Amino acid sequence: MLKGRTKSSSQPNPIYISFFSQPETSKHQPTNHLTTTNATMQFLNTILFATTSLAAALPQYNGLRTTVLPAEYSWCVENWHAGCDKAGCTYNFNVSSSQNNIYPGFKAYCSGTDTGYYSGCEILESASSSGNPSVAASLRPNTGDGIATMSVSLSFTDADTGITRNISGWHDASYNAFVAPLQNFTIVPTEVFAVL
């Protein structure tokens, strides 16, 4: 029901909408509940239609685990450096890959701490027909066994299909700061997720 309020200023009258209160009636005017019910039903139908239309217009997210990776697809980790001190454990390295079909080529610099959460890497170079890649890395918290379990994740959207892929791979490296030279190794991605 619409209610207007008048003011003695030059500002426009605000309109207040109340959907759940009974209409104001005087003793001399009969209440028409049928009109109120129709207006309420029209409002509810409009809301239902708008919600359904919005849901249909939103992209449909369907996280699918797929195992489709190019044969011999891998990432090269160079200059791996990880160490711990009283403040915690840190890592830094470069990671790169050549372009392979829809999978973008990239070179990125990654650094962070052993939180177990992914941190974004700085993209130094990229070659892709699918748009700009996003690279992130993580290091699992140190358990004291000398193994630095790290992960790299690549995310990109295929320009032809609009499918976003996230590919991850793990490697058990070592905490080499102060005790060994920088390390180089290869990660073979094993986890692929696609968002359709």
Backbone as JSON, one array per atom type, in Angstrom:
{
  "sequence": "MLKGRTKSSSQPNPIYISFFSQPETSKHQPTNHLTTTNATMQFLNTILFATTSLAAALPQYNGLRTTVLPAEYSWCVENWHAGCDKAGCTYNFNVSSSQNNIYPGFKAYCSGTDTGYYSGCEILESASSSGNPSVAASLRPNTGDGIATMSVSLSFTDADTGITRNISGWHDASYNAFVAPLQNFTIVPTEVFAVL",
  "N": [[0.85, -1.17, 0.0], [0.58, 2.2, -0.77], [1.68, 5.06, 0.82], [1.49, 8.5, 1.22], [3.33, 11.35, 2.29], [3.12, 14.61, 3.36], [5.02, 17.59, 3.27], [5.97, 20.84, 4.32], [7.96, 21.87, 2.78], [10.18, 22.49, -0.05], [11.06, 20.09, -0.96], [10.69, 16.9, -2.63], [7.87, 14.75, -2.03], [8.35, 11.96, 0.01], [7.78, 8.48, -0.66], [6.29, 5.92, 1.03], [6.35, 2.48, 1.35], [4.34, -0.14, 2.26], [4.0, -3.49, 2.7], [2.84, -5.39, 4.26], [1.02, -4.41, 6.09], [-2.34, -3.64, 7.09], [-4.68, -1.96, 4.98], [-5.38, 1.5, 5.45], [-8.46, 2.53, 6.67], [-11.53, 4.33, 6.8], [-14.39, 4.85, 8.88], [-16.48, 5.13, 7.16], [-15.79, 4.11, 4.71], [-15.77, 1.17, 2.85], [-13.67, -1.7, 3.27], [-11.6, -3.0, 0.81], [-10.53, -5.94, 0.45], [-9.95, -7.67, -1.61], [-8.7, -6.17, -3.65], [-6.33, -5.49, -2.31], [-5.25, -8.05, -1.92], [-4.86, -8.85, -4.6], [-2.95, -6.96, -5.4], [-0.85, -7.64, -3.71], [-0.34, -10.25, -4.61], [0.44, -9.69, -7.25], [2.78, -8.28, -6.73], [4.33, -10.29, -5.44], [4.5, -12.15, -7.54], [5.97, -10.62, -9.36], [8.41, -10.34, -7.96], [9.14, -13.05, -7.81], [9.41, -13.65, -10.56], [11.5, -11.87, -11.22], [13.58, -12.86, -9.62], [13.88, -15.45, -10.66], [14.58, -14.83, -13.3], [17.0, -13.51, -12.85], [18.52, -15.59, -11.75], [18.67, -17.27, -13.97], [20.18, -15.71, -15.66], [22.66, -15.55, -14.46], [26.01, -16.89, -14.49], [26.44, -20.4, -14.78], [27.86, -22.27, -12.37], [29.81, -25.02, -12.16], [31.75, -27.0, -10.61], [34.0, -29.12, -11.81], [36.01, -31.96, -11.57], [38.57, -32.73, -13.61], [40.71, -34.82, -15.59], [42.16, -34.17, -17.74], [45.02, -33.38, -19.15], [47.71, -32.09, -21.09], [49.99, -34.44, -22.55], [53.02, -35.05, -20.88], [53.07, -32.53, -19.7], [54.4, -30.0, -17.72], [55.82, -28.02, -15.02], [58.58, -25.88, -14.52], [60.57, -25.36, -11.78], [62.75, -22.99, -10.56], [65.65, -21.92, -8.81], [64.82, -22.45, -6.16], [64.31, -21.56, -2.84], [64.14, -21.98, 0.53], [63.62, -21.41, 3.94], [63.88, -21.35, 7.55], [63.39, -19.39, 10.48], [63.29, -17.79, 13.7], [61.01, -16.26, 13.35], [59.45, -17.69, 11.6], [58.83, -19.69, 8.62], [59.95, -19.16, 5.28], [59.69, -18.79, 1.68], [60.97, -18.59, -1.7], [60.99, -18.45, -5.27], [61.31, -19.08, -8.84], [58.96, -19.96, -11.33], [58.07, -21.68, -14.29], [56.6, -22.35, -17.53], [56.11, -23.72, -20.78], [53.94, -22.67, -23.46], [51.21, -24.75, -24.18], [49.03, -25.95, -26.26], [45.89, -25.06, -25.15], [46.84, -24.34, -22.72], [48.47, -21.84, -20.99], [51.71, -20.33, -21.56], [54.14, -19.29, -19.19], [56.09, -17.29, -16.91], [56.88, -16.86, -13.61], [57.41, -15.15, -10.48], [57.54, -16.27, -7.23], [56.81, -15.89, -3.77], [56.61, -16.21, -0.2], [55.13, -17.25, 2.95], [55.02, -20.02, 5.31], [52.16, -20.64, 5.58], [50.32, -22.34, 4.51], [48.35, -21.45, 2.91], [47.45, -20.22, -0.35], [49.43, -17.82, -2.06], [49.49, -15.07, -4.23], [51.51, -14.97, -7.18], [54.03, -13.06, -8.88], [53.6, -12.29, -12.2], [55.99, -12.59, -14.62], [56.45, -13.04, -17.33], [54.29, -13.93, -20.05], [52.61, -16.11, -22.32], [49.92, -16.65, -24.25], [46.94, -17.9, -25.7], [44.64, -17.81, -24.48], [44.1, -15.72, -22.75], [45.23, -13.84, -19.86], [47.26, -15.6, -17.57], [46.98, -16.66, -14.13], [49.03, -17.13, -11.37], [49.77, -18.91, -8.42], [51.22, -19.76, -5.22], [51.96, -22.06, -2.55], [53.09, -23.02, 0.72], [53.2, -25.65, 2.87], [52.71, -25.66, 6.44], [55.66, -25.89, 8.45], [56.75, -28.98, 9.68], [58.92, -29.86, 10.99], [60.37, -31.95, 9.93], [62.11, -31.44, 7.9], [61.15, -31.47, 5.33], [59.84, -29.55, 2.78], [56.86, -29.07, 1.81], [55.45, -28.0, -1.01], [53.29, -26.12, -3.24], [52.08, -25.3, -6.49], [49.82, -23.32, -8.31], [47.94, -22.82, -11.21], [45.81, -20.67, -12.92], [43.44, -20.0, -15.44], [41.38, -18.67, -18.1], [39.82, -20.2, -20.76], [39.7, -18.78, -23.84], [38.14, -19.52, -26.03], [36.07, -21.21, -25.11], [35.21, -20.17, -22.7], [35.57, -21.49, -20.35], [36.91, -21.72, -17.16], [39.93, -22.8, -15.88], [41.69, -24.41, -13.26], [44.73, -25.46, -12.25], [46.75, -27.57, -10.34], [49.78, -28.53, -8.7], [51.97, -30.54, -6.68], [54.98, -30.69, -4.69], [57.59, -32.23, -2.88], [59.93, -30.48, -1.55], [62.98, -29.2, -0.1], [64.06, -27.6, 2.95], [66.35, -25.47, 2.27], [67.84, -23.21, 2.86], [70.75, -21.7, 4.09], [72.01, -24.18, 4.27], [72.24, -25.58, 1.87], [72.66, -25.28, -1.73], [70.7, -23.2, -4.02], [67.79, -24.74, -5.42], [66.61, -26.62, -8.26], [63.78, -28.0, -9.81], [61.14, -30.14, -11.12], [57.65, -29.81, -11.47], [54.87, -31.83, -11.84], [51.72, -31.23, -12.78], [48.79, -32.39, -11.12], [46.17, -32.05, -10.34], [43.21, -30.92, -11.69], [40.76, -28.56, -12.15], [37.69, -27.49, -13.49], [35.63, -24.75, -14.23], [32.54, -24.37, -15.4]],
  "CA": [[0.0, 0.0, 0.0], [1.37, 3.41, -0.85], [1.26, 6.15, 1.7], [2.24, 9.71, 0.95], [3.47, 12.24, 3.43], [3.37, 15.94, 2.84], [5.85, 18.49, 4.06], [5.79, 22.22, 3.87], [9.21, 22.33, 2.15], [10.19, 22.33, -1.5], [11.56, 18.76, -1.3], [9.61, 16.01, -3.07], [7.27, 13.91, -0.99], [8.8, 10.57, -0.05], [6.73, 7.48, -0.73], [6.55, 4.8, 1.91], [5.65, 1.3, 0.87], [4.12, -1.15, 3.3], [3.42, -4.64, 2.03], [2.25, -6.33, 5.18], [0.04, -3.79, 6.98], [-3.68, -3.52, 6.56], [-4.93, -0.62, 4.46], [-6.09, 2.41, 6.35], [-9.85, 2.75, 6.25], [-12.33, 5.13, 7.71], [-15.64, 4.18, 9.23], [-17.46, 5.28, 6.09], [-15.35, 3.47, 3.47], [-15.61, -0.28, 3.02], [-12.34, -2.22, 2.96], [-11.59, -3.89, -0.35], [-9.42, -6.87, 0.65], [-9.64, -8.3, -2.88], [-7.71, -5.33, -4.31], [-5.08, -5.65, -1.57], [-4.74, -9.38, -2.21], [-4.37, -8.83, -5.98], [-1.71, -6.18, -5.44], [0.18, -8.46, -3.06], [-0.01, -11.35, -5.52], [1.21, -9.13, -8.36], [4.12, -7.99, -6.21], [5.04, -11.55, -5.24], [4.81, -12.7, -8.87], [7.06, -9.82, -9.92], [9.63, -10.74, -7.25], [9.46, -14.41, -8.25], [9.9, -13.56, -11.93], [12.8, -11.2, -11.22], [14.56, -13.78, -9.04], [14.1, -16.52, -11.63], [15.32, -14.26, -14.42], [18.36, -13.25, -12.39], [19.2, -16.88, -11.63], [18.94, -17.78, -15.31], [21.19, -14.88, -16.3], [23.96, -15.75, -13.83], [26.74, -18.04, -15.03], [26.24, -21.64, -14.05], [29.13, -22.79, -11.88], [29.79, -26.45, -11.95], [33.14, -27.39, -10.4], [34.23, -30.49, -12.23], [37.39, -32.4, -11.55], [38.9, -33.42, -14.85], [42.09, -35.3, -15.6], [42.67, -33.93, -19.08], [46.2, -32.53, -19.24], [48.55, -32.53, -22.19], [51.04, -35.4, -22.2], [54.3, -34.48, -20.48], [52.92, -31.14, -19.28], [55.04, -29.8, -16.42], [56.31, -26.69, -14.69], [59.97, -25.87, -14.06], [60.86, -24.5, -10.63], [64.16, -22.62, -10.55], [66.15, -21.11, -7.69], [64.03, -22.69, -4.94], [64.98, -21.18, -1.6], [63.21, -22.01, 1.66], [64.32, -21.48, 5.21], [63.11, -21.01, 8.75], [64.05, -18.73, 11.6], [62.37, -17.64, 14.83], [59.76, -15.63, 12.9], [58.69, -18.63, 10.78], [59.48, -20.19, 7.4], [59.66, -18.41, 4.06], [60.14, -19.4, 0.42], [60.91, -17.81, -2.94], [61.44, -19.21, -6.43], [60.71, -18.8, -10.13], [58.3, -21.12, -11.93], [57.77, -21.37, -15.69], [56.11, -23.42, -18.39], [55.88, -23.33, -22.18], [52.55, -22.76, -23.89], [50.88, -26.07, -24.71], [47.64, -25.93, -26.67], [45.18, -23.99, -24.46], [47.53, -24.04, -21.47], [49.36, -20.7, -21.27], [53.09, -20.29, -21.13], [54.31, -18.23, -18.2], [57.2, -17.27, -15.97], [56.4, -16.1, -12.45], [58.21, -15.13, -9.26], [56.68, -16.56, -6.09], [57.41, -15.79, -2.44], [55.61, -16.19, 0.85], [55.43, -17.91, 4.21], [54.46, -21.37, 5.43], [50.81, -20.6, 6.15], [49.48, -23.36, 3.89], [47.42, -20.78, 2.0], [48.07, -19.74, -1.58], [49.76, -16.4, -2.24], [49.67, -14.75, -5.64], [52.86, -14.8, -7.69], [54.17, -11.97, -9.85], [53.81, -12.79, -13.56], [57.08, -11.89, -15.28], [56.22, -13.2, -18.76], [53.22, -14.88, -20.36], [52.26, -16.33, -23.72], [48.67, -17.37, -24.15], [45.82, -17.58, -26.58], [43.47, -17.91, -23.6], [44.03, -14.66, -21.76], [46.34, -13.79, -18.9], [47.21, -16.59, -16.51], [47.21, -16.27, -12.74], [49.82, -18.17, -10.72], [49.86, -18.78, -6.96], [52.02, -20.81, -4.6], [51.77, -22.24, -1.11], [54.03, -23.87, 1.45], [52.55, -26.17, 4.07], [53.45, -25.34, 7.66], [56.81, -26.74, 8.76], [56.49, -30.0, 10.71], [60.18, -30.2, 11.62], [61.01, -33.11, 9.31], [63.0, -30.99, 6.84], [60.47, -31.51, 4.03], [59.08, -28.34, 2.47], [55.82, -29.46, 0.85], [54.99, -26.78, -1.68], [52.34, -26.29, -4.33], [51.88, -24.21, -7.44], [48.49, -23.36, -8.92], [47.77, -21.99, -12.41], [44.41, -20.46, -13.26], [43.24, -19.23, -16.68], [40.1, -18.87, -18.76], [39.93, -20.53, -22.17], [39.0, -17.73, -24.59], [37.19, -20.11, -26.97], [34.92, -21.84, -24.46], [34.83, -19.47, -21.49], [35.79, -22.36, -19.2], [38.06, -21.37, -16.32], [40.62, -23.98, -15.35], [42.65, -24.24, -12.18], [45.59, -26.64, -12.26], [47.67, -27.53, -9.2], [50.74, -29.62, -8.55], [52.68, -30.54, -5.4], [56.34, -31.24, -4.69], [58.28, -32.23, -1.59], [61.26, -29.88, -1.66], [63.64, -29.19, 1.21], [64.45, -26.31, 3.5], [67.76, -25.44, 1.86], [68.52, -21.97, 3.25], [71.9, -21.81, 4.99], [72.62, -25.52, 4.3], [72.4, -26.16, 0.54], [72.46, -24.28, -2.78], [69.36, -23.09, -4.6], [67.4, -25.99, -6.08], [65.75, -26.63, -9.44], [63.05, -29.27, -9.94], [59.97, -30.12, -11.99], [56.34, -30.17, -10.89], [53.9, -32.34, -12.79], [50.39, -30.95, -12.22], [47.96, -33.59, -10.97], [44.79, -31.69, -10.04], [42.64, -29.99, -12.66], [39.35, -28.25, -11.92], [37.13, -26.62, -14.52], [34.38, -24.09, -13.87], [31.81, -24.18, -16.66]],
  "C": [[0.89, 1.23, 0.0], [0.8, 4.46, 0.08], [2.1, 7.35, 1.36], [2.3, 10.57, 2.19], [3.81, 13.6, 2.88], [4.21, 16.71, 3.81], [5.62, 19.89, 3.52], [7.09, 22.75, 3.28], [9.13, 22.08, 0.65], [10.71, 20.95, -1.91], [10.4, 17.88, -1.75], [9.12, 15.15, -1.91], [7.84, 12.5, -1.1], [7.61, 9.63, -0.08], [7.15, 6.32, 0.14], [5.72, 3.62, 1.42], [5.54, 0.31, 2.03], [3.39, -2.31, 2.66], [2.62, -5.54, 2.98], [1.22, -5.71, 6.13], [-1.32, -3.74, 6.29], [-3.89, -2.12, 6.03], [-5.69, 0.22, 5.47], [-7.49, 2.64, 5.8], [-10.52, 3.67, 7.25], [-13.62, 4.36, 7.99], [-16.61, 4.17, 8.07], [-17.04, 4.62, 4.79], [-15.19, 1.97, 3.71], [-14.19, -0.7, 2.6], [-12.45, -3.19, 1.8], [-10.37, -4.8, -0.23], [-9.03, -7.56, -0.65], [-8.59, -7.5, -3.64], [-6.35, -5.46, -3.63], [-4.45, -7.0, -1.87], [-4.18, -9.44, -3.63], [-3.05, -8.08, -6.08], [-0.57, -6.96, -4.81], [0.61, -9.59, -3.97], [0.8, -10.85, -6.71], [2.64, -8.83, -7.92], [4.93, -9.27, -6.05], [5.4, -12.21, -6.57], [5.96, -11.95, -9.52], [8.39, -10.2, -9.28], [10.07, -12.13, -7.7], [10.03, -14.4, -9.66], [11.29, -12.94, -11.98], [13.88, -12.13, -10.67], [14.88, -14.91, -10.01], [14.9, -16.01, -12.82], [16.77, -14.0, -14.05], [19.14, -14.56, -12.3], [19.54, -17.45, -12.99], [20.05, -16.99, -15.99], [22.58, -15.07, -15.7], [24.67, -16.94, -14.45], [26.52, -19.27, -14.15], [27.59, -22.21, -13.65], [28.97, -24.26, -11.56], [31.23, -26.9, -11.82], [33.32, -28.85, -10.74], [35.71, -30.81, -12.12], [37.62, -33.18, -12.83], [40.35, -33.85, -14.79], [42.73, -35.06, -16.96], [43.8, -32.91, -19.02], [47.02, -33.0, -20.42], [49.62, -33.52, -21.7], [52.33, -34.64, -21.91], [54.22, -32.99, -20.13], [53.51, -30.98, -17.89], [55.46, -28.35, -16.24], [57.73, -26.81, -14.15], [60.13, -24.87, -12.92], [62.36, -24.25, -10.62], [64.46, -21.76, -9.33], [65.28, -21.22, -6.44], [64.88, -22.36, -3.72], [63.93, -21.17, -0.5], [64.01, -22.16, 2.94], [63.44, -21.02, 6.35], [64.0, -20.28, 9.74], [63.0, -18.56, 12.7], [61.01, -17.06, 14.42], [58.9, -16.58, 12.07], [59.49, -19.03, 9.55], [59.02, -19.38, 6.19], [60.18, -19.17, 2.85], [60.18, -18.33, -0.66], [61.51, -18.63, -4.05], [60.82, -18.64, -7.69], [60.06, -20.08, -10.63], [57.91, -20.73, -13.35], [57.25, -22.6, -16.41], [55.95, -22.86, -19.8], [54.4, -23.46, -22.5], [52.32, -24.12, -24.52], [49.38, -26.1, -24.98], [46.92, -24.78, -25.95], [45.88, -23.56, -23.19], [48.57, -22.96, -21.7], [50.8, -20.96, -20.83], [53.26, -19.14, -20.16], [55.66, -18.37, -17.51], [56.76, -16.36, -14.84], [57.4, -16.19, -11.31], [57.26, -15.28, -8.08], [57.45, -16.42, -4.79], [56.29, -15.75, -1.41], [56.08, -16.9, 2.09], [54.7, -19.25, 4.28], [53.1, -21.38, 6.12], [49.95, -21.75, 5.65], [48.46, -22.77, 2.94], [48.17, -20.3, 0.76], [48.29, -18.23, -1.53], [49.99, -16.17, -3.72], [51.13, -14.54, -5.99], [52.87, -13.65, -8.69], [54.46, -12.58, -11.22], [54.89, -11.94, -14.22], [56.93, -11.92, -16.79], [55.03, -14.13, -18.95], [53.01, -14.93, -21.86], [51.01, -17.19, -23.71], [47.7, -16.93, -25.22], [44.53, -17.55, -25.77], [43.37, -16.8, -22.58], [45.17, -14.78, -20.77], [46.19, -14.87, -17.83], [47.4, -15.95, -15.14], [47.93, -17.43, -12.07], [49.87, -17.87, -9.22], [50.68, -19.94, -6.42], [51.69, -20.9, -3.12], [52.86, -23.15, -0.56], [53.31, -24.33, 2.71], [53.37, -25.82, 5.3], [54.54, -26.38, 7.96], [56.46, -27.71, 9.89], [57.78, -30.44, 11.39], [60.9, -31.38, 11.01], [61.96, -32.74, 8.17], [62.38, -30.99, 5.45], [59.62, -30.25, 3.88], [58.06, -28.7, 1.39], [55.2, -28.19, 0.28], [54.05, -27.12, -2.82], [52.34, -25.06, -5.21], [50.52, -24.41, -8.08], [48.44, -22.36, -10.08], [46.29, -21.89, -12.71], [44.33, -19.61, -14.53], [41.87, -19.55, -17.24], [40.34, -19.1, -20.24], [39.07, -19.54, -22.96], [37.94, -18.31, -25.52], [35.93, -20.64, -26.3], [34.41, -21.08, -23.25], [35.0, -20.3, -20.23], [37.04, -21.91, -18.46], [38.63, -22.64, -15.73], [41.58, -23.56, -14.25], [43.42, -25.54, -12.07], [46.57, -26.5, -11.11], [48.59, -28.74, -9.23], [51.53, -29.44, -7.27], [54.08, -31.1, -5.58], [56.9, -31.17, -3.27], [59.7, -31.75, -1.81], [61.93, -29.95, -0.29], [63.87, -27.76, 1.66], [65.96, -26.2, 3.3], [68.5, -24.17, 2.27], [69.61, -22.29, 4.27], [72.59, -23.17, 4.94], [72.87, -26.11, 2.91], [72.18, -25.06, -0.5], [70.99, -24.22, -3.22], [69.05, -24.35, -5.39], [66.53, -25.72, -7.3], [65.05, -27.98, -9.48], [61.82, -29.05, -10.81], [58.73, -30.52, -11.2], [55.46, -30.67, -12.03], [52.52, -32.11, -12.18], [49.53, -32.22, -12.2], [46.5, -33.26, -10.73], [44.32, -30.63, -11.03], [41.17, -29.8, -12.32], [38.9, -27.29, -13.03], [35.82, -26.04, -14.02], [33.69, -23.73, -15.17], [30.87, -23.0, -16.56]]
}
